[in-house]
Amino acid sequence: MSNSASPKSMRVTRVLTAFAIVLGGIMTGSVVTAGPAAAADACTGWYREMRVGMSGADVTALQIRVAGWTGSTEVLSVDGNFGSRTENAVKNFQAAYGLSADGQAGPMTQAKLLSLQDSDCTPIHFSYSEMDNDCHSDFTGGKVSRTAAMGYANRVMWKLEALRHKLGDRPLDINSGFRDIACNSAAGGASDSMHLYGAGADLSQGAGDKAALCAILVKAKSSGFSSVQGPGYAGHNDHVHVDIRMDVSSSRGTFFPSTSC
């Protein structure tokens, strides 16, 4: 379903009595074991308030969901450790949604994040079908396993959810997401394109309207992406490319080339 249509039905948080809670492996790649009296959300494993100094798979799930609320050209490491950058991202998220910006992921913050989450653990305005819309290869045939590609795609979508809100909840058109190797070659993509990992997306708006694309590009630079490319950069006059290359490998670094925006 396109994010330009009515939002997907907001999920009702499923509460599981937990001795062991299996998180959606394609979302966080981990398992959380809760205490005997604890209960947790099925996608995130959340059962406690999270704050600076804490660590765990539940913090990882939090970081995925607030990683689009960083400072300009800043990238939040999804490492399961609640540090100052995670705290600042939580504060920015809280402020954007009218919550008390204390930097702690308590019940109100968790509830708001869960209201933005659909039953498959993706954000409500985006879907896997939008991120695999080039060759419909079901996230197979790329540079990584299907599970890994879907995990990266989910991280991209949560950052796009933040970007969408920063643009006044304006729908975003993903015209290219995951590509298998053959599809990427046919599209003229680089041999190590982030599309091959499920870690990149191309956004088009207004039939290549430069003003609309530049508005996206400016906000995307403060939405946690490792790279943002747009009008004025070679081959990008009709779309904005965003990716999370540092999630794929921290050694790749960031890439924010000059544009005409």
C-alpha positions as CSV (number, residue, x, y, z in Angstrom):
1,M,0.0,0.0,0.0
2,S,1.3,3.4,-0.9
3,N,2.0,5.8,1.9
4,S,0.0,8.4,0.0
5,A,-3.2,6.4,0.7
6,S,-5.0,6.4,4.0
7,P,-2.6,5.1,6.7
8,K,-2.6,1.4,7.4
9,S,-4.7,0.5,10.4
10,M,-2.8,1.3,13.5
11,R,-2.1,-1.8,15.4
12,V,-3.4,-2.7,18.8
13,T,-0.4,-3.6,21.0
14,R,-0.3,-7.2,21.6
15,V,0.7,-8.1,25.2
16,L,2.5,-11.3,25.7
17,T,3.2,-12.8,29.1
18,A,6.9,-13.5,28.6
19,F,9.3,-15.9,29.8
20,A,11.0,-15.6,26.4
21,I,9.8,-13.1,23.7
22,V,10.9,-13.7,20.2
23,L,11.3,-10.4,18.4
24,G,10.7,-10.1,14.7
25,G,14.2,-11.3,13.7
26,I,14.1,-9.4,10.5
27,M,13.6,-6.2,12.4
28,T,16.1,-6.4,15.3
29,G,17.9,-9.6,14.7
30,S,17.7,-10.6,18.3
31,V,15.8,-12.2,21.1
32,V,14.7,-10.6,24.4
33,T,14.0,-12.7,27.5
34,A,11.7,-10.8,29.9
35,G,11.3,-11.4,33.6
36,P,8.6,-13.7,34.9
37,A,6.1,-10.9,35.6
38,A,7.0,-8.7,32.6
39,A,5.0,-8.2,29.4
40,A,6.4,-6.9,26.1
41,D,5.4,-5.7,22.7
42,A,5.9,-8.4,20.2
43,C,7.9,-6.3,17.7
44,T,10.1,-4.4,20.1
45,G,10.3,-6.4,23.3
46,W,9.6,-3.3,25.3
47,Y,8.6,-3.9,28.9
48,R,10.6,-1.2,30.8
49,E,11.4,2.5,30.6
50,M,14.6,3.1,28.8
51,R,17.1,5.8,29.6
52,V,20.8,6.7,29.3
53,G,23.1,3.9,30.5
54,M,20.8,1.0,29.6
55,S,21.5,-1.6,26.9
56,G,19.8,-4.5,25.3
57,A,17.8,-5.6,22.3
58,D,14.9,-3.4,23.4
59,V,17.2,-0.4,23.1
60,T,18.1,-1.6,19.7
61,A,14.4,-1.6,18.7
62,L,14.1,1.9,20.1
63,Q,17.1,3.2,18.2
64,I,15.7,1.8,14.9
65,R,12.5,3.8,15.5
66,V,14.0,7.1,16.6
67,A,17.1,7.0,14.3
68,G,15.4,9.5,12.0
69,W,15.4,12.2,14.7
70,T,19.1,13.0,14.8
71,G,20.8,16.3,14.2
72,S,21.9,17.5,10.7
73,T,24.1,14.9,8.9
74,E,24.3,12.9,12.1
75,V,23.9,9.1,12.1
76,L,22.7,7.2,15.2
77,S,24.5,3.9,15.7
78,V,22.0,1.1,16.2
79,D,24.1,-0.7,18.7
80,G,21.8,-1.4,21.7
81,N,23.5,1.1,23.9
82,F,21.5,4.1,25.2
83,G,23.9,6.9,25.0
84,S,23.7,10.7,24.5
85,R,22.9,10.5,20.8
86,T,20.0,8.1,21.5
87,E,18.8,10.5,24.2
88,N,18.9,13.5,21.9
89,A,17.0,11.5,19.2
90,V,14.4,10.6,21.7
91,K,14.1,14.2,22.8
92,N,13.7,15.3,19.2
93,F,11.0,12.7,18.6
94,Q,9.2,13.7,21.7
95,A,9.2,17.4,20.9
96,A,7.9,16.7,17.3
97,Y,4.9,14.8,18.7
98,G,4.1,17.1,21.6
99,L,5.4,15.0,24.4
100,S,7.6,16.0,27.3
101,A,11.1,16.1,25.9
102,D,13.0,14.4,28.7
103,G,15.0,12.0,26.6
104,Q,13.6,8.9,28.4
105,A,11.6,6.3,26.5
106,G,8.8,5.9,29.1
107,P,5.2,4.7,28.7
108,M,4.0,7.8,26.8
109,T,6.9,7.8,24.3
110,Q,6.7,4.1,23.8
111,A,2.9,4.3,23.2
112,K,3.4,7.0,20.6
113,L,6.0,5.0,18.8
114,L,3.8,1.9,18.9
115,S,0.9,4.0,17.4
116,L,3.2,4.6,14.4
117,Q,3.9,0.9,14.0
118,D,1.9,-1.6,11.9
119,S,1.4,-5.3,12.7
120,D,4.4,-6.3,10.6
121,C,6.7,-3.9,12.6
122,T,7.0,-1.4,9.8
123,P,5.9,2.2,10.2
124,I,2.3,2.8,9.4
125,H,2.9,5.0,6.3
126,F,5.3,2.6,4.5
127,S,5.3,-1.0,3.5
128,Y,7.7,-3.7,2.3
129,S,5.9,-3.7,-1.1
130,E,7.0,-0.1,-1.6
131,M,10.6,-1.0,-0.8
132,D,10.6,-4.0,-3.2
133,N,8.8,-2.3,-6.1
134,D,11.5,-2.5,-8.9
135,C,11.6,-6.2,-9.8
136,H,9.3,-7.7,-7.1
137,S,12.0,-10.2,-6.2
138,D,10.8,-10.6,-2.6
139,F,14.0,-9.2,-1.3
140,T,16.1,-12.1,-2.7
141,G,19.0,-12.0,-5.2
142,G,20.8,-9.0,-3.8
143,K,24.0,-8.7,-1.9
144,V,22.7,-10.1,1.4
145,S,20.1,-12.6,2.6
146,R,16.4,-11.9,2.4
147,T,16.2,-11.5,6.1
148,A,19.1,-9.0,6.2
149,A,17.6,-7.0,3.2
150,M,14.2,-6.7,4.9
151,G,15.9,-5.6,8.1
152,Y,17.7,-2.8,6.3
153,A,14.6,-1.9,4.5
154,N,12.7,-1.6,7.7
155,R,15.3,0.8,9.1
156,V,15.1,2.9,6.0
157,M,11.3,3.1,6.4
158,W,11.5,4.3,10.0
159,K,13.7,7.1,8.9
160,L,11.3,7.9,6.0
161,E,8.5,8.0,8.6
162,A,10.5,10.7,10.4
163,L,11.2,12.5,7.2
164,R,7.5,12.4,6.2
165,H,6.5,14.0,9.5
166,K,9.1,16.7,9.2
167,L,7.7,17.6,5.8
168,G,4.3,18.2,7.4
169,D,3.1,14.6,7.0
170,R,3.4,14.9,3.2
171,P,3.3,11.5,1.4
172,L,6.5,10.4,-0.2
173,D,6.8,8.4,-3.4
174,I,9.4,5.6,-3.3
175,N,10.2,4.9,-7.0
176,S,13.1,2.6,-6.3
177,G,13.9,0.5,-3.3
178,F,15.5,-3.0,-3.1
179,R,16.9,-4.4,-6.3
180,D,18.3,-7.8,-7.0
181,I,21.6,-7.9,-8.9
182,A,20.0,-8.3,-12.4
183,C,17.5,-5.5,-11.8
184,N,20.2,-3.2,-10.5
185,S,22.3,-3.9,-13.5
186,A,19.4,-3.2,-15.8
187,A,18.8,0.1,-14.0
188,G,22.4,1.1,-14.5
189,G,23.1,1.0,-10.7
190,A,26.5,0.8,-9.2
191,S,27.9,-2.7,-8.6
192,D,27.8,-2.1,-4.8
193,S,24.6,0.1,-4.7
194,M,22.8,0.3,-1.4
195,H,19.7,-0.8,-3.3
196,L,21.2,-4.3,-3.5
197,Y,21.1,-4.4,0.4
198,G,17.6,-3.0,0.8
199,A,19.4,-0.1,2.4
200,G,18.5,2.7,-0.1
201,A,15.5,4.4,-1.5
202,D,14.9,6.8,-4.4
203,L,12.2,9.4,-3.8
204,S,10.4,11.3,-6.6
205,Q,8.0,14.1,-6.1
206,G,5.9,16.3,-8.3
207,A,7.2,14.7,-11.6
208,G,10.7,15.9,-10.8
209,D,9.7,19.3,-9.4
210,K,13.0,20.7,-8.2
211,A,11.5,22.7,-5.4
212,A,9.7,19.7,-4.0
213,L,12.8,17.5,-4.3
214,C,15.0,20.1,-2.6
215,A,12.5,20.3,0.3
216,I,12.9,16.6,0.7
217,L,16.7,16.7,0.4
218,V,17.1,19.4,3.1
219,K,14.9,17.5,5.6
220,A,16.5,14.2,4.7
221,K,19.9,15.5,5.8
222,S,18.6,15.7,9.4
223,S,16.7,12.4,9.3
224,G,19.5,10.0,10.1
225,F,20.5,8.9,6.7
226,S,24.2,8.1,5.9
227,S,23.9,9.6,2.4
228,V,21.6,12.0,0.7
229,Q,21.9,12.8,-3.0
230,G,19.7,15.0,-5.1
231,P,19.3,17.7,-7.8
232,G,22.6,19.0,-9.1
233,Y,24.4,15.7,-8.3
234,A,25.1,13.6,-11.4
235,G,22.1,11.4,-12.3
236,H,19.9,12.7,-9.5
237,N,18.0,15.7,-11.1
238,D,14.7,13.8,-11.0
239,H,14.8,12.2,-7.5
240,V,16.4,12.2,-4.1
241,H,18.4,9.2,-3.1
242,V,18.7,8.3,0.6
243,D,20.5,5.3,2.2
244,I,21.9,3.9,5.4
245,R,25.3,2.7,4.2
246,M,26.8,3.1,7.6
247,D,24.3,0.5,8.9
248,V,25.6,-1.9,6.3
249,S,29.2,-1.1,7.2
250,S,30.5,1.6,9.6
251,S,33.6,1.9,7.5
252,R,31.7,3.3,4.6
253,G,31.3,6.7,6.2
254,T,28.8,9.4,5.3
255,F,28.2,10.9,1.8
256,F,26.5,14.2,1.3
257,P,27.7,15.6,-2.0
258,S,27.1,19.1,-3.2
259,T,23.8,19.7,-5.0
260,S,22.0,22.7,-6.6
261,C,19.4,22.8,-3.8
